[in-house]
Each structure stands twice: as structure tokens, then as C-alpha cells.
Amino acid sequence: MAEPIALLRGVTVDLVGRPPLGPIDLTVARGEILALVGASGAGKSTILRLLAGLQQPSAGKVSRAAGLGRTGFVFQSPTLMPWADTLSNVALPLELAGVSKTQARDRAAAALSAVGLGDRLDARPSQLSGGMAMRAALARALVTGPDLLLLDEPFAALDSVTRRRLIEDLHALWATADPRPAVVFVTHDVEEAVYLAQRVVVLAATTGRPVADLPTPGAPPRPDRWRADPAYRQTVEAVADALEAAMAPQAETAA
């Protein structure tokens, strides 16, 4: 595994009205794409917030590599400012970081072109389809050149064709970035996890503890018709079996 960019060690998170999550140990390597899968309530989004520094653990330690640059975060909804055009939405994090307005807008326009929205710079969020709005949110997360990109089920509300196209776009953007960001992607979809990621971590349903860590074959971007490859299908079944076991009551004592 490459150099770690972020680590959780013995992390627990106290929750109201239910047992705590953890203890959780997780390593994210620099430049890798990692998918987290687990039942609802398994702590997938909580792990993203811990990695982003948006939430502190009740116990244990969250470590980020020395010199770690910016962290991009894409949520389940695009969270674009409805009163601003697409270009202004994507330029915002640069302007907040002190980049001049002209340079910020130039970089935002380039980021939007990279996700296929170069002709929608003046559009308001209400004028964008769901897939377009998520592309804009992805451009906004990538425009600062993050070292760590966190994605919290960003494609869940989209149709299957749009989801596939966005995954291909994400692979292309990741592959051409220098340096490549580490990507942590949360999903309920096992096939999406295996196709997108280099490594899939399965979380126990109640504690959120990793109970399986499965590499995927090959490397993204994926070749044409890779979903029909037997190695892909076998990995999907292995992750699905691990997820089913993780949702069983005995998984908590075995973790």
C-alpha cells in the first residue's frame, strides 16, 4: 500500500439512543480510490466526516498526513447556491481561499469544461438536470486540487445511465490529476463500489467496524464492457457475501 494520507485508529463515536460506533481502524492510502459499503446506520457518512475534520471522535485518533492539502467533499445532494450561476458556484471555494476573482473564475471554467459543463457556465442550478448539478458539485470539489476527495453517495438519486457516465468522468479526472487525490466513496451499491474503487471496505452493521477489505481486479479507468468480465462479477459476489455477513447479528462479535 502507498503512503497513508489519513488514518483512523481505535476511533469510537458516541451516538444518542444507540450503541457507539467503533472501535474503527481504517487507513486511506495516498492516491487510492476506496469504497465504503455497509447497512444504513453503519457509520459510512460518519467516517467521511471524521476524515474531513468535520466531526471529532469520542475516543481514539484521526491522523492526517503532514502537509495534506485541501479536502473536497461532495454530499448526497449538490448543495449549489440557487441564486448564483454555475461558474460562480464552482469558483466560490477558490475565492474564499483568497484567489483573485479573475483567476478563480478561469479555473472554475476549466473545471466545468472537464466535467462536460463548459457550455453551462451561466446556468442557474434550477436550469440543470440532476446529473448536471452533480457534475457541477464534483467540479467545485476538484477545482482546488484536493489531496483527499470524499464522496457521500453522490450518485444515489440519479438514473443508472447517468451514474455510469459520472463514474467514468470521475475515473478520467482522477487518472489525469497530478498528483492523484485519494478518493473515499460511500455507496450502498455493491456493483458501483467494485467498479469505481480499487479497494472495498465492508462495515459491520451496528459498530461500523471494518469486517472485510477486498481489492478489486485491475485498475481504473475500467476498459469497455468490464462489467461483463468474470473477475468483476466474482468480486461483486465476494463483496455482496461479505456485506450479507456483516449485517448478520454475529458479525459484531466476530469483527
Secondary structure, DSSP 8 states (H G I E B T S, - for coil): ---EEEEEEEEEEEETTEEEEEEEEEEEETT-EEEEE--TTSSHHHHHHHHHTSS--SEEEEEE-TT---EEEE-SS----TTS-HHHHHHHHHHHTT--HHHHHHHHHHHHHHTT-TT-TT--GGGS-HHHHHHHHHHHHHTT--SEEEEESTTTTS-HHHHHHHHHHHHHHHHH-SS--EEEEE-S-HHHHHHH-SEEEEE-TTT--EEEEEE-SS-SS--TTGGGSHHHHHHHHHHHHHHHHHTSTTHHHH-
